[in-house]
Amino acid sequence: MSASASHTTTDHKKIQEWAEARDGKPAVVESTAKNGGGLLRINFPGYAEDNLKEISWEEFFEIFDGNNLQFLYQEQTKDGGESRFFKFVNK
């Protein structure tokens, strides 16, 4: 499998480590943040999504698990750089 291949996981520690290695913080889209839910995001420095509300990792994973999600991510870009590509997909 190539380094630029995509992987999926539900492992909380792996997701948190991947995000934090890229200075990412757990967040939700503010307009969807209702009753402890919302559309999950990982907020990276320098990205202009100003409608995000930072949340704790604990809250992030409650929403993640409650919505039966998997984390699809990439470790490296094709040219070997660090990738920030990710998305949330249904299990």
Secondary structure in CASP SS format (residue, H / E / C, confidence):
PFRMAT SS
TARGET T0000
AUTHOR 0000-0000-0000
METHOD secondary structure of the structure
MODEL  1
M C 1.00
S C 1.00
A C 1.00
S C 1.00
A C 1.00
S E 1.00
H E 1.00
T E 1.00
T E 1.00
T C 1.00
D C 1.00
H H 1.00
K H 1.00
K H 1.00
I H 1.00
Q H 1.00
E H 1.00
W H 1.00
A H 1.00
E H 1.00
A H 1.00
R C 1.00
D C 1.00
G C 1.00
K E 1.00
P E 1.00
A E 1.00
V E 1.00
V E 1.00
E H 1.00
S H 1.00
T H 1.00
A C 1.00
K C 1.00
N C 1.00
G C 1.00
G C 1.00
G C 1.00
L C 1.00
L E 1.00
R E 1.00
I E 1.00
N E 1.00
F C 1.00
P C 1.00
G C 1.00
Y C 1.00
A C 1.00
E C 1.00
D C 1.00
N C 1.00
L E 1.00
K E 1.00
E E 1.00
I C 1.00
S C 1.00
W H 1.00
E H 1.00
E H 1.00
F H 1.00
F H 1.00
E H 1.00
I H 1.00
F H 1.00
D H 1.00
G H 1.00
N C 1.00
N C 1.00
L E 1.00
Q E 1.00
F E 1.00
L E 1.00
Y E 1.00
Q E 1.00
E C 1.00
Q E 1.00
T C 1.00
K C 1.00
D C 1.00
G C 1.00
G C 1.00
E E 1.00
S C 1.00
R C 1.00
F C 1.00
F E 1.00
K E 1.00
F E 1.00
V E 1.00
N E 1.00
K C 1.00
END
